[in-house]
Amino acid sequence: MPSFIVPCTNLRMVILFDTVTDFDTTPPELVGCPDDITVQAPLEEPSVSVLWTEPTAIDNSGSMPQVAQTHRPGQHFPIGVTTVTYSFSDDFGNFVTCSFTITGNIKLKMLHTAKCMKFFTGYISSRCC
């Protein structure tokens, strides 16, 4: 905080303080938000481990933004769709989010019979290939 000394005519000095308050309204800048990911789970497994490159963010203040995330690379994800979200915030409460989905599909089992061969897709049809 800068200070100034101002001489007075009556031989006293007065010290004035100048307070500067910074105020930032610019959110951090997102770097590298992953695209949606689709993976095949191993046969008869209820989940699959998924890896991705984590996004980052930079802030105009020069400080590293704080990050909160719902999932981490390498975690197991169930069959179906899961949304992964990262949120980056700076010291002034400005924030930016990155979201993507991870879709875990079941690896289909091939059925063989004497008359036909087809993929099992969750229902049995009376038609043959």
Long-range contacts (C-beta under 8 A, 24 or more apart in sequence): 23-92, 24-60, 24-61, 24-90, 24-91, 24-92, 24-94, 25-92, 25-94, 26-59, 26-60, 26-94, 27-90, 27-94, 27-95, 27-96, 28-57, 28-58, 28-59, 28-65, 28-88, 28-89, 28-90, 28-94, 28-95, 28-96, 29-57, 29-58, 29-59, 29-60, 29-96, 30-55, 30-57, 30-88, 30-96, 30-98, 31-55, 31-56, 31-57, 31-58, 32-56, 33-86, 33-98, 33-99, 33-100, 34-98, 34-100, 35-100, 36-100, 36-101, 36-102, 36-103, 37-100, 37-101, 37-102, 37-103, 38-102, 38-103, 38-105, 39-77, 39-102, 39-103, 39-104, 39-105, 40-105, 40-106, 40-107, 41-79, 41-104, 41-105, 41-106, 41-107, 42-107, 43-107, 43-109, 46-78, 46-79, 47-76, 47-77, 47-78, 47-79, 47-104, 48-76, 48-77, 48-79, 48-104, 49-74, 49-75, 49-76, 49-77, 50-74, 50-75, 50-76, 50-77, 50-102, 50-104, 54-86, 55-86, 55-98, 56-88, 57-88, 57-96, 59-90, 61-90, 61-91, 63-90, 63-91, 65-89, 65-90, 66-90, 71-102, 77-102, 77-104, 78-104, 79-104, 79-105, 79-106, 80-104
